[in-house]
């Protein structure tokens, strides 16, 4: 069953909140996003959300240079997995300085 978007559509992850809920509910079950992935960044996003893999075909098969596109997907998937393992920062509703003000020049 397609979990990203309709098969071959290249629309990416259409139900982000549903996918996050599924990952949270099935923490110890390997989950793979199947179908709808059209760009390497979309595959990286799935991996950043903690999914265990992506299953894709059309995005590579219909690329102008399929071999190069396969390499781009491999790099993106690896990067997304590494980002998840490293622990992405939590999103915030407003700005929050991450640089301490101690030791910075003060202008008067």
N, CA, C and O of each residue as an XYZ file, in Angstrom:
432
protein
N       0.844     -1.186      0.000
C       0.000      0.000      0.000
C       0.882      1.240      0.000
O       1.845      1.303      0.764
N       0.581      2.220     -0.831
C       1.412      3.422     -0.868
C       1.238      4.279      0.384
O       0.114      4.604      0.767
N       2.338      4.640      1.011
C       2.284      5.478      2.203
C       2.755      6.893      1.932
O       2.467      7.795      2.718
N       3.474      7.110      0.834
C       3.921      8.460      0.524
C       2.847      9.221     -0.220
O       2.305     10.205      0.283
N       2.541      8.761     -1.423
C       1.546      9.373     -2.312
C       1.167      8.308     -3.338
O       1.723      7.211     -3.310
N       0.242      8.604     -4.235
C      -0.104      7.598     -5.245
C       1.119      7.102     -6.028
O       2.035      7.870     -6.322
N       1.116      5.835     -6.350
C       2.240      5.195     -7.037
C       2.574      5.944     -8.320
O       1.696      6.245     -9.129
N       3.857      6.238     -8.489
C       4.340      6.883     -9.701
C       4.031      8.359     -9.815
O       4.319      8.966    -10.847
N       3.449      8.959     -8.777
C       3.026     10.360     -8.863
C       4.154     11.352     -8.610
O       4.112     12.470     -9.123
N       5.158     10.968     -7.831
C       6.241     11.885     -7.497
C       5.818     13.019     -6.584
O       6.522     14.023     -6.485
N       4.682     12.880     -5.915
C       4.152     13.951     -5.069
C       4.794     14.026     -3.692
O       4.549     14.978     -2.951
N       5.598     13.056     -3.342
C       6.273     13.089     -2.049
C       5.398     12.606     -0.912
O       4.476     11.815     -1.111
N       5.694     13.087      0.275
C       4.995     12.658      1.487
C       3.790     13.566      1.703
O       3.939     14.695      2.169
N       2.614     13.087      1.370
C       1.414     13.921      1.406
C       0.752     13.994      2.772
O      -0.043     14.903      3.011
N       1.049     13.074      3.668
C       0.404     13.073      4.983
C       1.474     12.982      6.069
O       1.625     11.951      6.724
N       2.203     14.060      6.245
C       3.320     14.082      7.195
C       2.859     13.726      8.609
O       3.488     12.903      9.275
N       1.780     14.332      9.068
C       1.320     14.074     10.441
C       0.889     12.622     10.622
O       1.159     12.024     11.664
N       0.231     12.058      9.634
C      -0.159     10.655      9.705
C       1.050      9.735      9.744
O       1.068      8.748     10.480
N       2.059     10.065      8.948
C       3.284      9.260      8.939
C       4.017      9.365     10.274
O       4.530      8.368     10.782
N       4.066     10.563     10.840
C       4.714     10.731     12.155
C       3.972      9.938     13.228
O       4.592      9.311     14.087
N       2.647      9.971     13.173
C       1.848      9.220     14.150
C       2.089      7.723     14.003
O       2.208      7.006     14.997
N       2.161      7.258     12.768
C       2.415      5.834     12.537
C       3.785      5.436     13.091
O       3.921      4.390     13.726
N       4.795      6.270     12.851
C       6.140      5.960     13.343
C       6.146      5.951     14.863
O       6.789      5.094     15.469
N       5.445      6.882     15.488
C       5.399      6.943     16.948
C       4.660      5.741     17.534
O       5.044      5.234     18.588
N       3.620      5.288     16.873
C       2.819      4.169     17.369
C       3.557      2.843     17.224
O       3.489      1.992     18.111
N       4.261      2.665     16.111
C       4.972      1.410     15.831
C       6.481      1.630     15.949
O       7.213      1.529     14.965
N       6.929      1.928     17.158
C       8.334      2.274     17.387
C       9.300      1.148     17.042
O      10.393      1.403     16.536
N       8.912     -0.081     17.308
C       9.832     -1.205     17.136
C       9.556     -2.034     15.887
O      10.126     -3.112     15.720
N       8.700     -1.547     15.024
C       8.357     -2.259     13.792
C       9.060     -1.574     12.623
O       8.925     -0.361     12.462
N       9.803     -2.312     11.807
C      10.417     -1.680     10.631
C       9.332     -1.129      9.697
O       8.421     -1.854      9.298
N       9.439      0.142      9.358
C       8.469      0.789      8.478
C       9.176      1.375      7.264
O      10.189      2.062      7.394
N       8.640      1.104      6.103
C       9.223      1.565      4.841
C       8.173      2.380      4.094
O       7.038      1.936      3.920
N       8.558      3.567      3.659
C       7.666      4.404      2.853
C       7.663      3.844      1.440
O       8.713      3.690      0.817
N       6.485      3.544      0.948
C       6.333      2.950     -0.376
C       5.500      3.872     -1.246
O       4.371      4.212     -0.891
N       6.037      4.270     -2.359
C       5.326      4.973     -3.432
C       5.241      6.478     -3.233
O       5.176      6.981     -2.111
N       5.243      7.169     -4.351
C       5.047      8.606     -4.371
C       6.294      9.449     -4.231
O       6.242     10.660     -4.444
N       7.410      8.844     -3.879
C       8.656      9.596     -3.717
C       9.144     10.018     -5.101
O       9.304      9.180     -5.988
N       9.379     11.320     -5.286
C       9.795     11.810     -6.594
C      11.139     12.501     -6.609
O      11.700     12.735     -7.679
N      11.673     12.837     -5.435
C      12.938     13.565     -5.360
C      13.747     13.069     -4.167
O      13.177     12.622     -3.172
N      15.076     13.146     -4.261
C      15.915     12.688     -3.155
C      15.592     13.358     -1.820
O      15.664     12.715     -0.773
N      15.242     14.629     -1.848
C      14.905     15.325     -0.609
C      13.694     14.735      0.092
O      13.614     14.748      1.320
N      12.760     14.224     -0.678
C      11.579     13.581     -0.097
C      11.967     12.280      0.596
O      11.422     11.947      1.648
N      12.895     11.557      0.016
C      13.387     10.327      0.643
C      14.140     10.663      1.926
O      13.996      9.975      2.936
N      14.945     11.724      1.881
C      15.671     12.154      3.078
C      14.693     12.528      4.186
O      14.918     12.195      5.350
N      13.620     13.211      3.837
C      12.618     13.600      4.823
C      12.006     12.376      5.505
O      11.799     12.381      6.719
N      11.719     11.343      4.742
C      11.176     10.113      5.328
C      12.165      9.508      6.316
O      11.779      9.057      7.394
N      13.425      9.500      5.947
C      14.446      8.933      6.829
C      14.636      9.801      8.070
O      14.845      9.275      9.163
N      14.565     11.126      7.914
C      14.685     12.032      9.058
C      13.557     11.818     10.061
O      13.729     12.079     11.252
N      12.411     11.348      9.590
C      11.268     11.077     10.465
C      11.402      9.729     11.169
O      10.547      9.371     11.979
N      12.455      8.984     10.873
C      12.689      7.730     11.567
C      12.225      6.490     10.842
O      12.224      5.401     11.417
N      11.826      6.635      9.576
C      11.444      5.444      8.821
C      12.692      4.636      8.483
O      13.801      5.169      8.455
N      12.503      3.367      8.232
C      13.626      2.454      8.041
C      14.078      2.343      6.599
O      15.132      1.769      6.326
N      13.314      2.875      5.687
C      13.707      2.831      4.285
C      12.622      3.405      3.404
O      11.525      3.721      3.864
N      12.943      3.535      2.133
C      11.967      3.957      1.134
C      12.030      2.975     -0.026
O      13.091      2.445     -0.358
N      10.888      2.747     -0.625
C      10.805      1.882     -1.798
C      10.388      2.775     -2.953
O       9.325      3.394     -2.912
N      11.216      2.843     -3.975
C      10.893      3.714     -5.093
C      11.373      3.096     -6.388
O      12.244      2.227     -6.389
N      10.803      3.547     -7.484
C      11.187      3.074     -8.801
C      11.087      4.190     -9.824
O      12.076      4.529    -10.474
N       9.893      4.767     -9.972
C       9.624      5.709    -11.046
C      10.570      6.903    -11.020
O      11.013      7.355    -12.076
N      10.887      7.421     -9.848
C      11.756      8.595     -9.751
C      13.124      8.338    -10.368
O      13.726      9.244    -10.944
N      13.615      7.116    -10.251
C      14.903      6.761    -10.857
C      14.700      6.375    -12.319
O      15.437      6.833    -13.193
N      13.717      5.547    -12.581
C      13.498      5.040    -13.941
C      13.182      6.144    -14.941
O      13.558      6.044    -16.109
N      12.496      7.198    -14.501
C      12.097      8.265    -15.419
C      13.042      9.461    -15.396
O      12.790     10.461    -16.067
N      14.118      9.368    -14.636
C      15.092     10.468    -14.595
C      15.846     10.549    -15.919
O      15.989      9.550    -16.625
N      16.322     11.736    -16.245
C      17.117     11.905    -17.457
C      18.383     11.048    -17.385
O      18.813     10.482    -18.390
N      18.976     10.955    -16.194
C      20.169     10.134    -15.978
C      19.882      9.215    -14.784
O      20.192      9.576    -13.648
N      19.297      8.037    -15.021
C      18.884      7.162    -13.920
C      20.024      6.744    -12.991
O      19.824      6.640    -11.780
N      21.196      6.508    -13.532
C      22.316      6.089    -12.679
C      22.685      7.207    -11.714
O      22.898      6.970    -10.525
N      22.756      8.402    -12.225
C      23.088      9.543    -11.374
C      21.983      9.790    -10.345
O      22.265     10.106     -9.189
N      20.729      9.645    -10.768
C      19.611      9.840     -9.845
C      19.634      8.788     -8.742
O      19.344      9.100     -7.588
N      19.973      7.556     -9.079
C      20.077      6.512     -8.054
C      21.132      6.891     -7.022
O      20.933      6.689     -5.825
N      22.247      7.439     -7.480
C      23.285      7.898     -6.557
C      22.802      9.038     -5.675
O      23.119      9.091     -4.487
N      22.032      9.950     -6.262
C      21.486     11.066     -5.487
C      20.535     10.559     -4.406
O      20.554     11.049     -3.277
N      19.710      9.584     -4.752
C      18.807      9.000     -3.756
C      19.590      8.290     -2.655
O      19.253      8.414     -1.477
N      20.620      7.557     -3.027
C      21.422      6.847     -2.021
C      22.030      7.832     -1.030
O      22.000      7.604      0.180
N      22.583      8.927     -1.546
C      23.196      9.933     -0.673
C      22.146     10.585      0.231
O      22.392     10.793      1.419
N      20.988     10.906     -0.327
C      19.930     11.551      0.452
C      19.398     10.628      1.544
O      19.172     11.060      2.675
N      19.202      9.373      1.206
C      18.697      8.406      2.181
C      19.705      8.229      3.312
O      19.331      8.185      4.484
N      20.965      8.129      2.960
C      22.011      8.005      3.982
C      22.035      9.259      4.863
O      22.104      9.159      6.088
N      21.979     10.432      4.239
C      21.996     11.679      5.000
C      20.800     11.809      5.932
O      20.950     12.231      7.079
N      19.623     11.451      5.453
C      18.430     11.513      6.291
C      18.507     10.565      7.471
O      18.092     10.901      8.580
N      19.043      9.372      7.223
C      19.202      8.392      8.306
C      20.207      8.896      9.341
O      19.973      8.788     10.545
N      21.323      9.445      8.867
C      22.332      9.981      9.789
C      21.764     11.132     10.613
O      22.043     11.239     11.807
N      20.967     11.995      9.979
C      20.356     13.111     10.698
C      19.424     12.605     11.796
O      19.427     13.135     12.907
N      18.629     11.584     11.491
C      17.734     11.012     12.498
C      18.543     10.424     13.647
O      18.213     10.635     14.814
N      19.593      9.691     13.320
C      20.431      9.083     14.354
C      21.128     10.138     15.212
O      21.325      9.938     16.410
N      21.501     11.264     14.593
C      22.180     12.333     15.326
C      21.225     13.073     16.253
O      21.655     13.665     17.243
N      19.945     13.044     15.942
C      18.946     13.722     16.774
C      18.687     15.138     16.288
O      19.390     16.072     16.671
N      17.686     15.291     15.454
C      17.329     16.611     14.939
C      16.810     17.499     16.065
O      16.167     17.022     17.000
N      17.094     18.784     15.964
C      16.561     19.712     16.968
C      15.040     19.770     16.849
O      14.481     19.553     15.773
N      14.391     20.060     17.950
C      12.940     20.194     17.932
C      12.566     21.534     17.321
O      13.243     22.538     17.544
N      11.488     21.545     16.549
C      11.009     22.798     15.976
C      10.384     23.648     17.069
O       9.806     23.132     18.026
N      10.509     24.957     16.911
C       9.944     25.895     17.879
C       8.968     26.824     17.180
O       9.038     27.022     15.967
N       8.073     27.382     17.945
C       7.102     28.321     17.391
C       7.686     29.714     17.198
O       7.149     30.515     16.434
N       8.782     30.003     17.888
C       9.380     31.329     17.789
C      10.896     31.229     17.870
O      11.449     30.177     18.191
N      11.547     32.324     17.578
C      13.009     32.358     17.579
C      13.555     32.117     18.975
O      12.933     32.480     19.973
N      14.726     31.500     19.031
C      15.411     31.255     20.291
C      16.904     31.275     20.009
O      17.422     30.416     19.295
N      17.590     32.255     20.570
C      19.023     32.396     20.305
C      19.774     31.162     20.782
O      19.538     30.657     21.880
N      20.672     30.692     19.949
C      21.475     29.531     20.334
C      22.901     29.936     20.680
O      23.690     29.102     21.124
N      23.241     31.201     20.482
C      24.575     31.696     20.795
C      24.516     32.444     22.121
O      23.710     33.361     22.275
N      25.361     32.062     23.084
C      25.356     32.777     24.366
C      25.872     34.204     24.178
O      26.708     34.460     23.313
N      25.365     35.132     24.997
C      25.827     36.513     24.875
C      27.077     36.766     25.704
O      27.727     37.795     25.522
N      27.433     35.865     26.604
C      28.651     36.023     27.390
C      29.853     35.974     26.454
O      29.966     35.062     25.635
N      30.749     36.946     26.572
C      31.959     36.957     25.753
C      31.821     37.703     24.442
O      32.804     37.841     23.713
N      30.632     38.187     24.119
C      30.450     38.951     22.893
C      30.757     40.417     23.146
O      30.581     40.915     24.258
N      31.210     41.093     22.121
C      31.497     42.521     22.232
C      30.213     43.280     22.548
O      29.154     42.978     21.997
N      30.310     44.246     23.420
C      29.172     45.091     23.778
C      29.402     46.481     23.208
O      30.448     47.086     23.443
N      28.449     46.980     22.476
C      28.545     48.318     21.898
C      27.652     49.258     22.691
O      26.524     48.919     23.048
N      28.180     50.450     22.959
C      27.358     51.400     23.713
C      27.139     52.675     22.961
O      26.467     53.578     23.459
